[in-house]
Amino acid sequence: MIDDHDQDGRKIKRGIYHLAEAGRRAIHAWLRTRDKKAGE
């Protein structure tokens, strides 16, 4: 992975992340709620 900084100046690691099934479900749930809020 490549060391970098985000838009707030915090250190991050750029790359491809592999999530477990529980992590994928959590991300998908968050995306659904985010999309619902954006549509309001």
mmCIF entry with sequence, helices, sheets and N, C-alpha, C, O atoms, coordinates in Angstrom:
data_MODEL
# 
_entry.id   MODEL 
# 
_entity.id                         1 
_entity.type                       polymer 
_entity.pdbx_number_of_molecules   1 
# 
_entity_poly.entity_id                      1 
_entity_poly.type                           'polypeptide(L)' 
_entity_poly.nstd_linkage                   no 
_entity_poly.nstd_monomer                   no 
_entity_poly.pdbx_seq_one_letter_code       MIDDHDQDGRKIKRGIYHLAEAGRRAIHAWLRTRDKKAGE 
_entity_poly.pdbx_seq_one_letter_code_can   MIDDHDQDGRKIKRGIYHLAEAGRRAIHAWLRTRDKKAGE 
_entity_poly.pdbx_strand_id                 A 
# 
loop_
_entity_poly_seq.entity_id 
_entity_poly_seq.num 
_entity_poly_seq.mon_id 
_entity_poly_seq.hetero 
1 1  MET n 
1 2  ILE n 
1 3  ASP n 
1 4  ASP n 
1 5  HIS n 
1 6  ASP n 
1 7  GLN n 
1 8  ASP n 
1 9  GLY n 
1 10 ARG n 
1 11 LYS n 
1 12 ILE n 
1 13 LYS n 
1 14 ARG n 
1 15 GLY n 
1 16 ILE n 
1 17 TYR n 
1 18 HIS n 
1 19 LEU n 
1 20 ALA n 
1 21 GLU n 
1 22 ALA n 
1 23 GLY n 
1 24 ARG n 
1 25 ARG n 
1 26 ALA n 
1 27 ILE n 
1 28 HIS n 
1 29 ALA n 
1 30 TRP n 
1 31 LEU n 
1 32 ARG n 
1 33 THR n 
1 34 ARG n 
1 35 ASP n 
1 36 LYS n 
1 37 LYS n 
1 38 ALA n 
1 39 GLY n 
1 40 GLU n 
# 
_struct_asym.id          A 
_struct_asym.entity_id   1 
# 
_struct_conf.conf_type_id            HELX_P 
_struct_conf.id                      HELX_P1 
_struct_conf.pdbx_PDB_helix_id       AA1 
_struct_conf.beg_label_comp_id       GLU 
_struct_conf.beg_label_asym_id       A 
_struct_conf.beg_label_seq_id        21 
_struct_conf.pdbx_beg_PDB_ins_code   ? 
_struct_conf.end_label_comp_id       GLY 
_struct_conf.end_label_asym_id       A 
_struct_conf.end_label_seq_id        39 
_struct_conf.pdbx_end_PDB_ins_code   ? 
_struct_conf.beg_auth_comp_id        GLU 
_struct_conf.beg_auth_asym_id        A 
_struct_conf.beg_auth_seq_id         21 
_struct_conf.end_auth_comp_id        GLY 
_struct_conf.end_auth_asym_id        A 
_struct_conf.end_auth_seq_id         39 
_struct_conf.pdbx_PDB_helix_class    1 
_struct_conf.details                 ? 
_struct_conf.pdbx_PDB_helix_length   19 
# 
_struct_conf_type.id          HELX_P 
_struct_conf_type.criteria    ? 
_struct_conf_type.reference   ? 
# 
_struct_sheet.id               AA1 
_struct_sheet.type             ? 
_struct_sheet.number_strands   2 
_struct_sheet.details          ? 
# 
_struct_sheet_order.sheet_id     AA1 
_struct_sheet_order.range_id_1   1 
_struct_sheet_order.range_id_2   2 
_struct_sheet_order.offset       ? 
_struct_sheet_order.sense        anti-parallel 
# 
loop_
_struct_sheet_range.sheet_id 
_struct_sheet_range.id 
_struct_sheet_range.beg_label_comp_id 
_struct_sheet_range.beg_label_asym_id 
_struct_sheet_range.beg_label_seq_id 
_struct_sheet_range.pdbx_beg_PDB_ins_code 
_struct_sheet_range.end_label_comp_id 
_struct_sheet_range.end_label_asym_id 
_struct_sheet_range.end_label_seq_id 
_struct_sheet_range.pdbx_end_PDB_ins_code 
_struct_sheet_range.beg_auth_comp_id 
_struct_sheet_range.beg_auth_asym_id 
_struct_sheet_range.beg_auth_seq_id 
_struct_sheet_range.end_auth_comp_id 
_struct_sheet_range.end_auth_asym_id 
_struct_sheet_range.end_auth_seq_id 
AA1 1 ILE A 2  ? HIS A 5  ? ILE A 2  HIS A 5  
AA1 2 LYS A 11 ? ARG A 14 ? LYS A 11 ARG A 14 
# 
loop_
_atom_site.group_PDB 
_atom_site.id 
_atom_site.type_symbol 
_atom_site.label_atom_id 
_atom_site.label_alt_id 
_atom_site.label_comp_id 
_atom_site.label_asym_id 
_atom_site.label_entity_id 
_atom_site.label_seq_id 
_atom_site.pdbx_PDB_ins_code 
_atom_site.Cartn_x 
_atom_site.Cartn_y 
_atom_site.Cartn_z 
_atom_site.occupancy 
_atom_site.B_iso_or_equiv 
_atom_site.pdbx_formal_charge 
_atom_site.auth_seq_id 
_atom_site.auth_comp_id 
_atom_site.auth_asym_id 
_atom_site.auth_atom_id 
_atom_site.pdbx_PDB_model_num 
ATOM 1   N N  . MET A 1 1  ? 0.837   -1.180  0.000  1.00 0.00 ? 1  MET A N  1 
ATOM 2   C CA . MET A 1 1  ? 0.000   0.000   0.000  1.00 0.00 ? 1  MET A CA 1 
ATOM 3   C C  . MET A 1 1  ? 0.882   1.243   0.000  1.00 0.00 ? 1  MET A C  1 
ATOM 4   O O  . MET A 1 1  ? 2.051   1.200   0.382  1.00 0.00 ? 1  MET A O  1 
ATOM 5   N N  . ILE A 1 2  ? 0.305   2.321   -0.428 1.00 0.00 ? 2  ILE A N  1 
ATOM 6   C CA . ILE A 1 2  ? 1.047   3.573   -0.585 1.00 0.00 ? 2  ILE A CA 1 
ATOM 7   C C  . ILE A 1 2  ? 0.650   4.542   0.527  1.00 0.00 ? 2  ILE A C  1 
ATOM 8   O O  . ILE A 1 2  ? -0.536  4.799   0.737  1.00 0.00 ? 2  ILE A O  1 
ATOM 9   N N  . ASP A 1 3  ? 1.643   5.079   1.237  1.00 0.00 ? 3  ASP A N  1 
ATOM 10  C CA . ASP A 1 3  ? 1.373   6.097   2.252  1.00 0.00 ? 3  ASP A CA 1 
ATOM 11  C C  . ASP A 1 3  ? 0.954   7.388   1.565  1.00 0.00 ? 3  ASP A C  1 
ATOM 12  O O  . ASP A 1 3  ? 1.515   7.768   0.537  1.00 0.00 ? 3  ASP A O  1 
ATOM 13  N N  . ASP A 1 4  ? -0.037  8.058   2.143  1.00 0.00 ? 4  ASP A N  1 
ATOM 14  C CA . ASP A 1 4  ? -0.542  9.301   1.573  1.00 0.00 ? 4  ASP A CA 1 
ATOM 15  C C  . ASP A 1 4  ? -1.245  10.066  2.688  1.00 0.00 ? 4  ASP A C  1 
ATOM 16  O O  . ASP A 1 4  ? -1.233  9.636   3.842  1.00 0.00 ? 4  ASP A O  1 
ATOM 17  N N  . HIS A 1 5  ? -1.851  11.184  2.353  1.00 0.00 ? 5  HIS A N  1 
ATOM 18  C CA . HIS A 1 5  ? -2.621  11.990  3.305  1.00 0.00 ? 5  HIS A CA 1 
ATOM 19  C C  . HIS A 1 5  ? -3.993  12.290  2.696  1.00 0.00 ? 5  HIS A C  1 
ATOM 20  O O  . HIS A 1 5  ? -4.121  12.498  1.490  1.00 0.00 ? 5  HIS A O  1 
ATOM 21  N N  . ASP A 1 6  ? -5.015  12.307  3.559  1.00 0.00 ? 6  ASP A N  1 
ATOM 22  C CA . ASP A 1 6  ? -6.350  12.631  3.070  1.00 0.00 ? 6  ASP A CA 1 
ATOM 23  C C  . ASP A 1 6  ? -6.523  14.141  3.006  1.00 0.00 ? 6  ASP A C  1 
ATOM 24  O O  . ASP A 1 6  ? -5.587  14.892  3.276  1.00 0.00 ? 6  ASP A O  1 
ATOM 25  N N  . GLN A 1 7  ? -7.722  14.580  2.648  1.00 0.00 ? 7  GLN A N  1 
ATOM 26  C CA . GLN A 1 7  ? -7.970  16.022  2.466  1.00 0.00 ? 7  GLN A CA 1 
ATOM 27  C C  . GLN A 1 7  ? -7.861  16.798  3.772  1.00 0.00 ? 7  GLN A C  1 
ATOM 28  O O  . GLN A 1 7  ? -7.716  18.020  3.758  1.00 0.00 ? 7  GLN A O  1 
ATOM 29  N N  . ASP A 1 8  ? -7.931  16.086  4.917  1.00 0.00 ? 8  ASP A N  1 
ATOM 30  C CA . ASP A 1 8  ? -7.787  16.745  6.215  1.00 0.00 ? 8  ASP A CA 1 
ATOM 31  C C  . ASP A 1 8  ? -6.358  16.676  6.740  1.00 0.00 ? 8  ASP A C  1 
ATOM 32  O O  . ASP A 1 8  ? -6.081  17.147  7.844  1.00 0.00 ? 8  ASP A O  1 
ATOM 33  N N  . GLY A 1 9  ? -5.444  16.091  5.957  1.00 0.00 ? 9  GLY A N  1 
ATOM 34  C CA . GLY A 1 9  ? -4.053  16.013  6.358  1.00 0.00 ? 9  GLY A CA 1 
ATOM 35  C C  . GLY A 1 9  ? -3.689  14.792  7.174  1.00 0.00 ? 9  GLY A C  1 
ATOM 36  O O  . GLY A 1 9  ? -2.545  14.660  7.610  1.00 0.00 ? 9  GLY A O  1 
ATOM 37  N N  . ARG A 1 10 ? -4.652  13.883  7.393  1.00 0.00 ? 10 ARG A N  1 
ATOM 38  C CA . ARG A 1 10 ? -4.371  12.675  8.168  1.00 0.00 ? 10 ARG A CA 1 
ATOM 39  C C  . ARG A 1 10 ? -3.677  11.640  7.305  1.00 0.00 ? 10 ARG A C  1 
ATOM 40  O O  . ARG A 1 10 ? -3.920  11.556  6.101  1.00 0.00 ? 10 ARG A O  1 
ATOM 41  N N  . LYS A 1 11 ? -2.801  10.844  7.933  1.00 0.00 ? 11 LYS A N  1 
ATOM 42  C CA . LYS A 1 11 ? -2.102  9.789   7.210  1.00 0.00 ? 11 LYS A CA 1 
ATOM 43  C C  . LYS A 1 11 ? -3.085  8.681   6.846  1.00 0.00 ? 11 LYS A C  1 
ATOM 44  O O  . LYS A 1 11 ? -3.904  8.274   7.669  1.00 0.00 ? 11 LYS A O  1 
ATOM 45  N N  . ILE A 1 12 ? -2.998  8.199   5.614  1.00 0.00 ? 12 ILE A N  1 
ATOM 46  C CA . ILE A 1 12 ? -3.822  7.085   5.149  1.00 0.00 ? 12 ILE A CA 1 
ATOM 47  C C  . ILE A 1 12 ? -2.948  6.143   4.336  1.00 0.00 ? 12 ILE A C  1 
ATOM 48  O O  . ILE A 1 12 ? -1.829  6.492   3.960  1.00 0.00 ? 12 ILE A O  1 
ATOM 49  N N  . LYS A 1 13 ? -3.455  4.964   4.069  1.00 0.00 ? 13 LYS A N  1 
ATOM 50  C CA . LYS A 1 13 ? -2.793  4.005   3.191  1.00 0.00 ? 13 LYS A CA 1 
ATOM 51  C C  . LYS A 1 13 ? -3.692  3.805   1.982  1.00 0.00 ? 13 LYS A C  1 
ATOM 52  O O  . LYS A 1 13 ? -4.800  3.283   2.105  1.00 0.00 ? 13 LYS A O  1 
ATOM 53  N N  . ARG A 1 14 ? -3.212  4.223   0.809  1.00 0.00 ? 14 ARG A N  1 
ATOM 54  C CA . ARG A 1 14 ? -3.982  4.037   -0.418 1.00 0.00 ? 14 ARG A CA 1 
ATOM 55  C C  . ARG A 1 14 ? -3.757  2.621   -0.911 1.00 0.00 ? 14 ARG A C  1 
ATOM 56  O O  . ARG A 1 14 ? -2.647  2.093   -0.840 1.00 0.00 ? 14 ARG A O  1 
ATOM 57  N N  . GLY A 1 15 ? -4.804  2.020   -1.403 1.00 0.00 ? 15 GLY A N  1 
ATOM 58  C CA . GLY A 1 15 ? -4.693  0.675   -1.938 1.00 0.00 ? 15 GLY A CA 1 
ATOM 59  C C  . GLY A 1 15 ? -6.057  0.023   -2.030 1.00 0.00 ? 15 GLY A C  1 
ATOM 60  O O  . GLY A 1 15 ? -7.087  0.690   -1.928 1.00 0.00 ? 15 GLY A O  1 
ATOM 61  N N  . ILE A 1 16 ? -6.056  -1.253  -2.219 1.00 0.00 ? 16 ILE A N  1 
ATOM 62  C CA . ILE A 1 16 ? -7.288  -2.031  -2.311 1.00 0.00 ? 16 ILE A CA 1 
ATOM 63  C C  . ILE A 1 16 ? -7.485  -2.736  -0.980 1.00 0.00 ? 16 ILE A C  1 
ATOM 64  O O  . ILE A 1 16 ? -6.591  -3.426  -0.490 1.00 0.00 ? 16 ILE A O  1 
ATOM 65  N N  . TYR A 1 17 ? -8.647  -2.557  -0.409 1.00 0.00 ? 17 TYR A N  1 
ATOM 66  C CA . TYR A 1 17 ? -8.953  -3.156  0.880  1.00 0.00 ? 17 TYR A CA 1 
ATOM 67  C C  . TYR A 1 17 ? -9.897  -4.331  0.672  1.00 0.00 ? 17 TYR A C  1 
ATOM 68  O O  . TYR A 1 17 ? -10.842 -4.249  -0.114 1.00 0.00 ? 17 TYR A O  1 
ATOM 69  N N  . HIS A 1 18 ? -9.638  -5.419  1.377  1.00 0.00 ? 18 HIS A N  1 
ATOM 70  C CA . HIS A 1 18 ? -10.486 -6.599  1.322  1.00 0.00 ? 18 HIS A CA 1 
ATOM 71  C C  . HIS A 1 18 ? -11.228 -6.701  2.649  1.00 0.00 ? 18 HIS A C  1 
ATOM 72  O O  . HIS A 1 18 ? -10.613 -6.781  3.712  1.00 0.00 ? 18 HIS A O  1 
ATOM 73  N N  . LEU A 1 19 ? -12.544 -6.696  2.575  1.00 0.00 ? 19 LEU A N  1 
ATOM 74  C CA . LEU A 1 19 ? -13.357 -6.734  3.780  1.00 0.00 ? 19 LEU A CA 1 
ATOM 75  C C  . LEU A 1 19 ? -13.969 -8.114  3.982  1.00 0.00 ? 19 LEU A C  1 
ATOM 76  O O  . LEU A 1 19 ? -14.210 -8.849  3.025  1.00 0.00 ? 19 LEU A O  1 
ATOM 77  N N  . ALA A 1 20 ? -14.212 -8.446  5.230  1.00 0.00 ? 20 ALA A N  1 
ATOM 78  C CA . ALA A 1 20 ? -14.954 -9.656  5.560  1.00 0.00 ? 20 ALA A CA 1 
ATOM 79  C C  . ALA A 1 20 ? -16.425 -9.403  5.226  1.00 0.00 ? 20 ALA A C  1 
ATOM 80  O O  . ALA A 1 20 ? -16.818 -8.263  4.979  1.00 0.00 ? 20 ALA A O  1 
ATOM 81  N N  . GLU A 1 21 ? -17.215 -10.434 5.219  1.00 0.00 ? 21 GLU A N  1 
ATOM 82  C CA . GLU A 1 21 ? -18.641 -10.312 4.889  1.00 0.00 ? 21 GLU A CA 1 
ATOM 83  C C  . GLU A 1 21 ? -19.340 -9.304  5.803  1.00 0.00 ? 21 GLU A C  1 
ATOM 84  O O  . GLU A 1 21 ? -20.148 -8.502  5.335  1.00 0.00 ? 21 GLU A O  1 
ATOM 85  N N  . ALA A 1 22 ? -19.038 -9.339  7.090  1.00 0.00 ? 22 ALA A N  1 
ATOM 86  C CA . ALA A 1 22 ? -19.666 -8.397  8.025  1.00 0.00 ? 22 ALA A CA 1 
ATOM 87  C C  . ALA A 1 22 ? -19.281 -6.959  7.685  1.00 0.00 ? 22 ALA A C  1 
ATOM 88  O O  . ALA A 1 22 ? -20.113 -6.059  7.797  1.00 0.00 ? 22 ALA A O  1 
ATOM 89  N N  . GLY A 1 23 ? -18.061 -6.735  7.282  1.00 0.00 ? 23 GLY A N  1 
ATOM 90  C CA . GLY A 1 23 ? -17.624 -5.395  6.894  1.00 0.00 ? 23 GLY A CA 1 
ATOM 91  C C  . GLY A 1 23 ? -18.312 -4.922  5.633  1.00 0.00 ? 23 GLY A C  1 
ATOM 92  O O  . GLY A 1 23 ? -18.703 -3.759  5.534  1.00 0.00 ? 23 GLY A O  1 
ATOM 93  N N  . ARG A 1 24 ? -18.466 -5.816  4.665  1.00 0.00 ? 24 ARG A N  1 
ATOM 94  C CA . ARG A 1 24 ? -19.180 -5.455  3.426  1.00 0.00 ? 24 ARG A CA 1 
ATOM 95  C C  . ARG A 1 24 ? -20.627 -5.089  3.724  1.00 0.00 ? 24 ARG A C  1 
ATOM 96  O O  . ARG A 1 24 ? -21.157 -4.127  3.167  1.00 0.00 ? 24 ARG A O  1 
ATOM 97  N N  . ARG A 1 25 ? -21.268 -5.860  4.608  1.00 0.00 ? 25 ARG A N  1 
ATOM 98  C CA . ARG A 1 25 ? -22.659 -5.539  4.968  1.00 0.00 ? 25 ARG A CA 1 
ATOM 99  C C  . ARG A 1 25 ? -22.746 -4.176  5.647  1.00 0.00 ? 25 ARG A C  1 
ATOM 100 O O  . ARG A 1 25 ? -23.671 -3.409  5.380  1.00 0.00 ? 25 ARG A O  1 
ATOM 101 N N  . ALA A 1 26 ? -21.794 -3.871  6.518  1.00 0.00 ? 26 ALA A N  1 
ATOM 102 C CA . ALA A 1 26 ? -21.796 -2.586  7.212  1.00 0.00 ? 26 ALA A CA 1 
ATOM 103 C C  . ALA A 1 26 ? -21.607 -1.435  6.222  1.00 0.00 ? 26 ALA A C  1 
ATOM 104 O O  . ALA A 1 26 ? -22.283 -0.412  6.333  1.00 0.00 ? 26 ALA A O  1 
ATOM 105 N N  . ILE A 1 27 ? -20.712 -1.587  5.274  1.00 0.00 ? 27 ILE A N  1 
ATOM 106 C CA . ILE A 1 27 ? -20.482 -0.544  4.264  1.00 0.00 ? 27 ILE A CA 1 
ATOM 107 C C  . ILE A 1 27 ? -21.721 -0.356  3.401  1.00 0.00 ? 27 ILE A C  1 
ATOM 108 O O  . ILE A 1 27 ? -22.118 0.776   3.124  1.00 0.00 ? 27 ILE A O  1 
ATOM 109 N N  . HIS A 1 28 ? -22.336 -1.454  2.974  1.00 0.00 ? 28 HIS A N  1 
ATOM 110 C CA . HIS A 1 28 ? -23.536 -1.349  2.137  1.00 0.00 ? 28 HIS A CA 1 
ATOM 111 C C  . HIS A 1 28 ? -24.680 -0.692  2.898  1.00 0.00 ? 28 HIS A C  1 
ATOM 112 O O  . HIS A 1 28 ? -25.427 0.097   2.321  1.00 0.00 ? 28 HIS A O  1 
ATOM 113 N N  . ALA A 1 29 ? -24.831 -1.002  4.183  1.00 0.00 ? 29 ALA A N  1 
ATOM 114 C CA . ALA A 1 29 ? -25.879 -0.372  4.992  1.00 0.00 ? 29 ALA A CA 1 
ATOM 115 C C  . ALA A 1 29 ? -25.619 1.127   5.113  1.00 0.00 ? 29 ALA A C  1 
ATOM 116 O O  . ALA A 1 29 ? -26.546 1.930   5.011  1.00 0.00 ? 29 ALA A O  1 
ATOM 117 N N  . TRP A 1 30 ? -24.375 1.499   5.327  1.00 0.00 ? 30 TRP A N  1 
ATOM 118 C CA . TRP A 1 30 ? -24.021 2.920   5.427  1.00 0.00 ? 30 TRP A CA 1 
ATOM 119 C C  . TRP A 1 30 ? -24.286 3.639   4.106  1.00 0.00 ? 30 TRP A C  1 
ATOM 120 O O  . TRP A 1 30 ? -24.800 4.757   4.099  1.00 0.00 ? 30 TRP A O  1 
ATOM 121 N N  . LEU A 1 31 ? -23.937 2.999   2.987  1.00 0.00 ? 31 LEU A N  1 
ATOM 122 C CA . LEU A 1 31 ? -24.181 3.621   1.682  1.00 0.00 ? 31 LEU A CA 1 
ATOM 123 C C  . LEU A 1 31 ? -25.673 3.813   1.430  1.00 0.00 ? 31 LEU A C  1 
ATOM 124 O O  . LEU A 1 31 ? -26.081 4.833   0.875  1.00 0.00 ? 31 LEU A O  1 
ATOM 125 N N  . ARG A 1 32 ? -26.487 2.843   1.834  1.00 0.00 ? 32 ARG A N  1 
ATOM 126 C CA . ARG A 1 32 ? -27.942 2.985   1.656  1.00 0.00 ? 32 ARG A CA 1 
ATOM 127 C C  . ARG A 1 32 ? -28.479 4.163   2.452  1.00 0.00 ? 32 ARG A C  1 
ATOM 128 O O  . ARG A 1 32 ? -29.270 4.952   1.935  1.00 0.00 ? 32 ARG A O  1 
ATOM 129 N N  . THR A 1 33 ? -28.055 4.293   3.714  1.00 0.00 ? 33 THR A N  1 
ATOM 130 C CA . THR A 1 33 ? -28.546 5.408   4.523  1.00 0.00 ? 33 THR A CA 1 
ATOM 131 C C  . THR A 1 33 ? -28.026 6.732   3.987  1.00 0.00 ? 33 THR A C  1 
ATOM 132 O O  . THR A 1 33 ? -28.748 7.728   3.998  1.00 0.00 ? 33 THR A O  1 
ATOM 133 N N  . ARG A 1 34 ? -26.791 6.758   3.522  1.00 0.00 ? 34 ARG A N  1 
ATOM 134 C CA . ARG A 1 34 ? -26.227 7.982   2.941  1.00 0.00 ? 34 ARG A CA 1 
ATOM 135 C C  . ARG A 1 34 ? -26.997 8.385   1.697  1.00 0.00 ? 34 ARG A C  1 
ATOM 136 O O  . ARG A 1 34 ? -27.282 9.567   1.500  1.00 0.00 ? 34 ARG A O  1 
ATOM 137 N N  . ASP A 1 35 ? -27.340 7.410   0.848  1.00 0.00 ? 35 ASP A N  1 
ATOM 138 C CA . ASP A 1 35 ? -28.077 7.715   -0.372 1.00 0.00 ? 35 ASP A CA 1 
ATOM 139 C C  . ASP A 1 35 ? -29.493 8.195   -0.074 1.00 0.00 ? 35 ASP A C  1 
ATOM 140 O O  . ASP A 1 35 ? -30.015 9.074   -0.760 1.00 0.00 ? 35 ASP A O  1 
ATOM 141 N N  . LYS A 1 36 ? -30.118 7.608   0.967  1.00 0.00 ? 36 LYS A N  1 
ATOM 142 C CA . LYS A 1 36 ? -31.464 8.049   1.348  1.00 0.00 ? 36 LYS A CA 1 
ATOM 143 C C  . LYS A 1 36 ? -31.432 9.509   1.816  1.00 0.00 ? 36 LYS A C  1 
ATOM 144 O O  . LYS A 1 36 ? -32.305 10.299  1.458  1.00 0.00 ? 36 LYS A O  1 
ATOM 145 N N  . LYS A 1 37 ? -30.416 9.861   2.619  1.00 0.00 ? 37 LYS A N  1 
ATOM 146 C CA . LYS A 1 37 ? -30.300 11.224  3.109  1.00 0.00 ? 37 LYS A CA 1 
ATOM 147 C C  . LYS A 1 37 ? -30.025 12.199  1.969  1.00 0.00 ? 37 LYS A C  1 
ATOM 148 O O  . LYS A 1 37 ? -30.511 13.330  1.989  1.00 0.00 ? 37 LYS A O  1 
ATOM 149 N N  . ALA A 1 38 ? -29.258 11.774  0.990  1.00 0.00 ? 38 ALA A N  1 
ATOM 150 C CA . ALA A 1 38 ? -28.937 12.642  -0.147 1.00 0.00 ? 38 ALA A CA 1 
ATOM 151 C C  . ALA A 1 38 ? -30.172 12.892  -1.006 1.00 0.00 ? 38 ALA A C  1 
ATOM 152 O O  . ALA A 1 38 ? -30.274 13.930  -1.660 1.00 0.00 ? 38 ALA A O  1 
ATOM 153 N N  . GLY A 1 39 ? -31.105 11.953  -1.009 1.00 0.00 ? 39 GLY A N  1 
ATOM 154 C CA . GLY A 1 39 ? -32.297 12.090  -1.818 1.00 0.00 ? 39 GLY A CA 1 
ATOM 155 C C  . GLY A 1 39 ? -33.375 12.933  -1.186 1.00 0.00 ? 39 GLY A C  1 
ATOM 156 O O  . GLY A 1 39 ? -34.364 13.261  -1.842 1.00 0.00 ? 39 GLY A O  1 
ATOM 157 N N  . GLU A 1 40 ? -33.211 13.295  0.074  1.00 0.00 ? 40 GLU A N  1 
ATOM 158 C CA . GLU A 1 40 ? -34.240 14.099  0.768  1.00 0.00 ? 40 GLU A CA 1 
ATOM 159 C C  . GLU A 1 40 ? -34.212 15.530  0.331  1.00 0.00 ? 40 GLU A C  1 
ATOM 160 O O  . GLU A 1 40 ? -35.006 16.339  0.812  1.00 0.00 ? 40 GLU A O  1 
# 
